[in-house]
Amino acid sequence: MQDKHDGKAEMTETRDNHKPGLRRHLPLLLILVAAVVGYFTLRDQLTFDTLRENREALLAFRDQNYLALVLVFVGAYVAIVAFSLPGAAVTSVTGGFLFGLVAGTVFNVVSATIGAVLIFLAARAGLGRMLEARLETSEGRLHQIKQRLNENEVSVMFLMRLVPVVPFFVANLLPALVGVKFGNFLLTTALGIIPGALVFTSIGVGLGEVFARGEDPDLSLLWAPEVIGPILGLAVLAALPMVIKAVRGRKEI
């Protein structure tokens, strides 16, 4: 009788542990589903043509309901980033168009940071914990990579934010999967996206004149030497601590 009771208790405990595990994966699964659905349903909606057609109504609404528009804008931008929906670049430019360089940059950075944090927490809650545990118990080369990453989290995260070739979604998801500390993720995200946010917001500030000429904004400005140069300079500074550690490590050997 005791064996049967113990067996039932063990099965019940296994089911109880399994269900929370599945629930932990739900936020990330919802994000992935929303990203796929959003790609097919919104990719032709959140465009500069849509902004051009509605710019007068948006400006009028801003003048009459500034705070309400800020809340709507921030909420929409957070959703776009959190669910990896298309239109993030258009939204960043819209921030400059509606609110100017200073306020627009603040709203863009705050919104993108909140959205990035939501992805990070969703991934960390389920899949991230599993992978981090496996990396911690792994041996050999994989464990060494995990250890070096932990030693250089801030530098690596700043590089991911500053170098434009890393997709924003990847820079939000990957740190959660390899066990980056939340504080380091938040700090490097909030500060690391400021240079890019300034560029996109500044493009939006002059958007009215661009629309008046019947043109679309030139997002290739990000790759202009006078823009990409300082950003890459910041990336070099972010990588410097890792280089110093590597050089010191070789000398000690």
Secondary structure, 3 states (H helix, E strand, C coil): CHHHHHHHHHHHHHHHHHHHHHHHHHHHHHHHHHHHHHHHHHCCCCCHHHHHHHHHHHHHHHHHCHHHHHHHHHHHHHHHHHCCCCCHHHHHHHHHHHHCHHHHHHHHHHHHHHHHHHHHHHHHHHHHHHHHHHHHHCCCHHHHHHHHHHHCHHHHHHHHHHCCCCCHHHHHHHHHHCCCCHHHHHHHHHHHCHHHHHHHHHHHHCHHHHHHCCCCCCHHHHHCHHHHHHHHHHHHHHHHHHHHHHHHHHHHC
